[in-house]
Every structure is written in C-alpha cells, then in structure tokens.
Amino acid sequence: RKKKDEEADMKENMLEEKESKKEEEKNLLQEKKKEKEDKEKKKTKKYDEEKLLNKMMLEQMENKKKEKLSEKKEMEKEKKKKKKVKEEKENKYKKNLLEEKEEKEKM
C-alpha cells in the first residue's frame, strides 16, 4: 500500500511539474507577445509622430508659398497703381500742353 501511495504521489508530482512547465511556457509566450506588441506600438507611435511632423512642415511650407504669392500680388498691385498714376499725370500734362497750344493759336 505504501508503494502504491508513493507511485501515486510520484505521478501526481510529475503531472504538477508538467502543468507547471506548460504554465511557464504559456506565460513566456504571453510575455513575448506583449513585448512584440509594445515594440509595434512604439514603431507606430514614432511613425505617427513623424507623419504629423511632416504634415506640419508641409503646411508651413505651403503657408510660406501663399504668403510669398500674396506679397508678390500686392507688389504687382502697387506697380499697376503707380503706373496708372504716372499715366494720368502724363495725360494731364499732355492735355494742358494741348490747351495752351490752342489758346496761343486763338490769340
């Protein structure tokens, strides 16, 4: 009877060891899986941050382009305005000259 008890105890111990090993392997696998997921999250986070940074830089560049374009348009407007004023002055001068000439002819 004692021998049977010892055998039963040995079998039970072996089963417990097997279960313990299975549990350890399972935990190890879960740990590895978690590490892999964490690594992926970091990659994704880094990628997202880079993407956001690139987007911000692009927006900044676009804004600068728009600003320069707007400045250029403003300068063109000023040029046209100056040209128009100059033409008006010239026309006024020519008109005055013509009027003076006509008055002289009348006299």
DRENDOSE-968435 format. One record per residue: x, y, z of N, C-alpha, C, O in turn; residue in three letters; residue number from 1. Coordinates in nm, 2 decimals. Atoms other than C-alpha are relative to their C-alpha. Layout:
<nuzas>
npx:npy:npz:capx:capy:capz:cpx:cpy:cpz:opx:opy:opz:residu:num
X:Y:Z:X:Y:Z:X:Y:Z:X:Y:Z:ALA:NUM
...
</nuzas>
This chain:
<nuzas>
npx:npy:npz:capx:capy:capz:cpx:cpy:cpz:opx:opy:opz:residu:num
0.08:-0.12:0.00:0.00:0.00:0.00:0.09:0.13:0.00:0.06:0.22:-0.07:ARG:1
-0.09:-0.11:-0.01:0.28:0.23:0.09:0.07:0.03:-0.14:0.08:0.15:-0.18:LYS:2
-0.06:-0.02:0.13:0.44:0.17:-0.25:-0.10:0.06:-0.10:-0.06:0.14:-0.18:LYS:3
0.11:-0.06:0.09:0.11:0.25:-0.43:-0.01:0.15:0.03:-0.03:0.23:-0.06:LYS:4
0.01:-0.14:-0.04:0.09:0.57:-0.24:0.12:0.08:-0.06:0.10:0.19:-0.11:ASP:5
-0.12:-0.07:0.06:0.44:0.66:-0.34:-0.01:0.02:-0.15:0.03:0.12:-0.20:GLU:6
0.02:-0.01:0.14:0.37:0.58:-0.70:-0.10:0.11:-0.04:-0.08:0.19:-0.13:GLU:7
0.11:-0.10:0.02:0.05:0.79:-0.69:0.06:0.14:0.02:0.03:0.23:-0.06:ALA:8
-0.06:-0.13:-0.03:0.25:1.07:-0.53:0.09:0.05:-0.11:0.10:0.16:-0.15:ASP:9
-0.10:-0.03:0.11:0.52:1.05:-0.80:-0.08:0.04:-0.13:-0.04:0.14:-0.19:MET:10
0.08:-0.03:0.12:0.26:1.05:-1.08:-0.06:0.14:0.02:-0.06:0.23:-0.07:LYS:11
0.06:-0.13:-0.02:0.09:1.35:-0.92:0.10:0.11:-0.01:0.08:0.21:-0.07:GLU:12
-0.11:-0.10:0.01:0.42:1.53:-0.88:0.04:0.03:-0.15:0.06:0.14:-0.19:ASN:13
-0.03:-0.01:0.14:0.50:1.46:-1.25:-0.10:0.08:-0.07:-0.07:0.17:-0.15:MET:14
0.11:-0.08:0.07:0.16:1.59:-1.36:0.01:0.15:0.04:0.00:0.24:-0.04:LEU:15
-0.01:-0.14:-0.04:0.21:1.90:-1.15:0.11:0.07:-0.06:0.10:0.19:-0.10:GLU:16
-0.11:-0.06:0.07:0.55:1.96:-1.30:-0.03:0.03:-0.14:0.01:0.13:-0.19:GLU:17
0.04:-0.03:0.14:0.41:1.92:-1.65:-0.09:0.12:-0.01:-0.06:0.21:-0.09:LYS:18
0.09:-0.11:0.00:0.13:2.16:-1.57:0.08:0.13:0.03:0.06:0.23:-0.04:GLU:19
-0.08:-0.12:-0.04:0.38:2.40:-1.41:0.08:0.05:-0.12:0.09:0.16:-0.15:SER:20
-0.07:-0.03:0.11:0.60:2.38:-1.72:-0.08:0.06:-0.11:-0.05:0.16:-0.17:LYS:21
0.10:-0.06:0.10:0.30:2.44:-1.95:-0.03:0.14:0.03:-0.03:0.23:-0.05:LYS:22
0.04:-0.14:-0.05:0.20:2.74:-1.74:0.12:0.10:-0.02:0.10:0.21:-0.07:GLU:23
-0.12:-0.09:0.02:0.56:2.88:-1.76:0.01:0.03:-0.15:0.04:0.15:-0.18:GLU:24
-0.01:-0.02:0.15:0.57:2.83:-2.14:-0.11:0.10:-0.04:-0.08:0.19:-0.12:GLU:25
0.11:-0.09:0.04:0.23:3.00:-2.17:0.03:0.14:0.04:0.01:0.24:-0.03:LYS:26
-0.04:-0.13:-0.04:0.35:3.29:-1.96:0.11:0.06:-0.08:0.10:0.18:-0.11:ASN:27
-0.11:-0.05:0.09:0.67:3.32:-2.16:-0.05:0.05:-0.13:-0.01:0.15:-0.18:LEU:28
0.06:-0.04:0.13:0.47:3.32:-2.48:-0.08:0.13:0.01:-0.07:0.22:-0.08:LEU:29
0.07:-0.12:-0.02:0.24:3.59:-2.35:0.09:0.12:0.02:0.06:0.23:-0.04:GLN:30
-0.10:-0.11:-0.02:0.54:3.80:-2.24:0.06:0.04:-0.13:0.07:0.16:-0.16:GLU:31
-0.06:-0.03:0.13:0.70:3.77:-2.58:-0.10:0.07:-0.09:-0.07:0.17:-0.16:LYS:32
0.10:-0.06:0.08:0.37:3.86:-2.75:-0.02:0.14:0.05:-0.03:0.23:-0.04:LYS:33
0.02:-0.13:-0.05:0.33:4.16:-2.52:0.12:0.09:-0.04:0.10:0.20:-0.08:LYS:34
-0.12:-0.07:0.05:0.69:4.27:-2.60:-0.01:0.04:-0.14:0.02:0.15:-0.18:GLU:35
0.02:-0.03:0.15:0.62:4.24:-2.97:-0.10:0.11:-0.02:-0.08:0.20:-0.10:LYS:36
0.10:-0.10:0.02:0.30:4.44:-2.94:0.05:0.14:0.05:0.03:0.24:-0.02:GLU:37
-0.06:-0.13:-0.05:0.48:4.71:-2.73:0.09:0.06:-0.11:0.09:0.18:-0.13:ASP:38
-0.09:-0.04:0.10:0.75:4.72:-3.00:-0.07:0.06:-0.12:-0.04:0.17:-0.17:LYS:39
0.08:-0.05:0.11:0.49:4.76:-3.27:-0.07:0.14:0.03:-0.07:0.23:-0.05:GLU:40
0.06:-0.12:-0.04:0.31:5.03:-3.07:0.10:0.12:-0.01:0.07:0.23:-0.06:LYS:41
-0.11:-0.10:0.01:0.64:5.22:-3.04:0.03:0.04:-0.14:0.04:0.16:-0.17:LYS:42
-0.02:-0.03:0.14:0.70:5.19:-3.41:-0.11:0.09:-0.06:-0.08:0.19:-0.12:LYS:43
0.12:-0.07:0.05:0.35:5.30:-3.49:0.00:0.15:0.06:-0.03:0.24:-0.02:THR:44
0.00:-0.13:-0.06:0.38:5.59:-3.24:0.10:0.09:-0.07:0.08:0.21:-0.10:LYS:45
-0.11:-0.08:0.06:0.71:5.70:-3.39:-0.04:0.04:-0.14:-0.02:0.15:-0.19:LYS:46
0.04:-0.03:0.14:0.57:5.67:-3.74:-0.11:0.11:0.00:-0.10:0.20:-0.09:TYR:47
0.11:-0.10:0.00:0.26:5.87:-3.65:0.06:0.14:0.04:0.02:0.24:-0.02:ASP:48
-0.06:-0.13:-0.03:0.48:6.14:-3.49:0.07:0.06:-0.12:0.07:0.18:-0.14:GLU:49
-0.07:-0.05:0.12:0.70:6.16:-3.80:-0.10:0.05:-0.10:-0.08:0.15:-0.17:GLU:50
0.10:-0.04:0.10:0.39:6.17:-4.02:-0.06:0.14:0.04:-0.07:0.23:-0.05:LYS:51
0.05:-0.12:-0.04:0.25:6.45:-3.81:0.10:0.12:-0.02:0.06:0.23:-0.06:LEU:52
-0.11:-0.10:0.02:0.58:6.64:-3.82:0.01:0.04:-0.14:0.02:0.16:-0.18:LEU:53
-0.01:-0.02:0.14:0.60:6.60:-4.19:-0.12:0.09:-0.05:-0.10:0.18:-0.13:ASN:54
0.12:-0.07:0.04:0.24:6.72:-4.23:0.01:0.15:0.04:-0.02:0.24:-0.03:LYS:55
-0.02:-0.14:-0.05:0.32:7.03:-4.01:0.10:0.08:-0.09:0.08:0.19:-0.12:MET:56
-0.10:-0.06:0.08:0.63:7.10:-4.21:-0.05:0.04:-0.14:-0.03:0.15:-0.20:MET:57
0.06:-0.02:0.13:0.44:7.07:-4.54:-0.10:0.12:0.01:-0.10:0.21:-0.08:LEU:58
0.09:-0.11:-0.02:0.17:7.31:-4.41:0.07:0.13:0.01:0.03:0.23:-0.04:GLU:59
-0.08:-0.12:-0.02:0.43:7.55:-4.30:0.06:0.05:-0.14:0.06:0.17:-0.17:GLN:60
-0.05:-0.03:0.13:0.59:7.54:-4.65:-0.11:0.06:-0.09:-0.09:0.16:-0.16:MET:61
0.11:-0.05:0.08:0.25:7.59:-4.81:-0.03:0.14:0.04:-0.06:0.23:-0.04:GLU:62
0.03:-0.13:-0.05:0.18:7.88:-4.59:0.10:0.11:-0.05:0.07:0.22:-0.08:ASN:63
-0.10:-0.09:0.05:0.51:8.04:-4.68:-0.02:0.03:-0.15:0.00:0.15:-0.19:LYS:64
0.02:-0.02:0.14:0.44:7.99:-5.05:-0.12:0.10:-0.02:-0.11:0.19:-0.10:LYS:65
0.11:-0.09:0.01:0.10:8.15:-5.01:0.03:0.14:0.04:-0.01:0.24:-0.03:LYS:66
-0.04:-0.13:-0.04:0.25:8.44:-4.82:0.08:0.07:-0.10:0.06:0.19:-0.13:GLU:67
-0.08:-0.06:0.11:0.51:8.50:-5.09:-0.08:0.04:-0.12:-0.07:0.15:-0.18:LYS:68
0.08:-0.03:0.12:0.25:8.48:-5.36:-0.09:0.12:0.03:-0.10:0.21:-0.05:LEU:69
0.08:-0.11:-0.04:0.03:8.72:-5.17:0.08:0.13:0.00:0.03:0.23:-0.05:SER:70
-0.09:-0.12:0.01:0.33:8.96:-5.13:0.02:0.04:-0.14:0.02:0.16:-0.18:GLU:71
-0.03:-0.03:0.14:0.40:8.93:-5.50:-0.12:0.07:-0.06:-0.11:0.17:-0.14:LYS:72
0.12:-0.06:0.06:0.04:9.01:-5.59:-0.01:0.14:0.05:-0.05:0.23:-0.03:LYS:73
0.01:-0.14:-0.06:0.05:9.31:-5.35:0.09:0.09:-0.08:0.06:0.21:-0.11:GLU:74
-0.10:-0.08:0.07:0.37:9.43:-5.52:-0.05:0.04:-0.14:-0.04:0.15:-0.19:MET:75
0.05:-0.02:0.14:0.21:9.39:-5.87:-0.11:0.11:0.01:-0.12:0.19:-0.08:GLU:76
0.10:-0.10:-0.01:-0.09:9.59:-5.75:0.06:0.14:0.02:0.01:0.23:-0.05:LYS:77
-0.06:-0.13:-0.02:0.13:9.87:-5.63:0.06:0.05:-0.13:0.05:0.17:-0.16:GLU:78
-0.06:-0.04:0.13:0.32:9.87:-5.96:-0.11:0.05:-0.09:-0.09:0.16:-0.15:LYS:79
0.10:-0.04:0.09:0.00:9.89:-6.15:-0.06:0.14:0.04:-0.09:0.23:-0.04:LYS:80
0.06:-0.13:-0.05:-0.13:10.17:-5.93:0.10:0.11:-0.03:0.05:0.22:-0.08:LYS:81
-0.10:-0.11:0.03:0.20:10.37:-5.97:-0.01:0.03:-0.15:0.00:0.15:-0.19:LYS:82
0.00:-0.02:0.15:0.19:10.31:-6.35:-0.13:0.08:-0.04:-0.12:0.17:-0.12:LYS:83
0.12:-0.07:0.03:-0.17:10.43:-6.36:0.01:0.15:0.04:-0.03:0.24:-0.04:LYS:84
-0.02:-0.14:-0.04:-0.09:10.74:-6.16:0.09:0.08:-0.09:0.07:0.19:-0.13:VAL:85
-0.09:-0.06:0.10:0.20:10.81:-6.39:-0.06:0.04:-0.13:-0.04:0.15:-0.18:LYS:86
0.07:-0.02:0.13:-0.01:10.77:-6.70:-0.10:0.12:0.01:-0.11:0.20:-0.08:GLU:87
0.09:-0.11:-0.02:-0.27:11.00:-6.55:0.07:0.14:0.00:0.02:0.23:-0.06:GLU:88
-0.08:-0.13:-0.01:-0.01:11.27:-6.48:0.04:0.04:-0.14:0.03:0.15:-0.18:LYS:89
-0.05:-0.02:0.13:0.13:11.23:-6.83:-0.12:0.05:-0.09:-0.10:0.15:-0.17:GLU:90
0.12:-0.04:0.08:-0.22:11.26:-6.99:-0.04:0.14:0.04:-0.08:0.22:-0.05:ASN:91
0.04:-0.13:-0.04:-0.30:11.56:-6.78:0.10:0.11:-0.05:0.06:0.21:-0.10:LYS:92
-0.10:-0.09:0.05:0.03:11.72:-6.88:-0.02:0.03:-0.15:-0.01:0.14:-0.20:TYR:93
0.03:-0.01:0.15:-0.04:11.65:-7.25:-0.12:0.08:-0.03:-0.12:0.17:-0.12:LYS:94
0.13:-0.08:0.02:-0.39:11.79:-7.22:0.03:0.15:0.02:-0.02:0.23:-0.05:LYS:95
-0.03:-0.14:-0.03:-0.26:12.11:-7.06:0.09:0.06:-0.11:0.06:0.17:-0.15:ASN:96
-0.08:-0.05:0.11:0.00:12.14:-7.33:-0.08:0.03:-0.12:-0.07:0.14:-0.19:LEU:97
0.09:-0.02:0.12:-0.26:12.10:-7.60:-0.09:0.12:0.02:-0.11:0.20:-0.07:LEU:98
0.09:-0.11:-0.03:-0.49:12.35:-7.43:0.08:0.13:-0.02:0.03:0.23:-0.07:GLU:99
-0.09:-0.12:0.01:-0.20:12.60:-7.41:0.02:0.03:-0.14:0.02:0.15:-0.19:GLU:100
-0.03:-0.02:0.14:-0.12:12.55:-7.77:-0.13:0.06:-0.07:-0.11:0.15:-0.15:LYS:101
0.13:-0.05:0.06:-0.49:12.60:-7.87:-0.02:0.15:0.04:-0.07:0.23:-0.05:GLU:102
0.02:-0.14:-0.05:-0.51:12.92:-7.66:0.10:0.10:-0.08:0.06:0.21:-0.12:GLU:103
-0.10:-0.08:0.08:-0.19:13.05:-7.83:-0.05:0.03:-0.14:-0.03:0.13:-0.19:LYS:104
0.05:-0.01:0.14:-0.34:12.98:-8.17:-0.12:0.09:-0.01:-0.13:0.17:-0.11:GLU:105
0.12:-0.09:0.00:-0.66:13.17:-8.08:0.05:0.14:0.01:-0.01:0.23:-0.05:LYS:106
-0.05:-0.13:-0.01:-0.46:13.47:-7.99:0.07:0.04:-0.12:0.12:0.16:-0.13:MET:107
</nuzas>
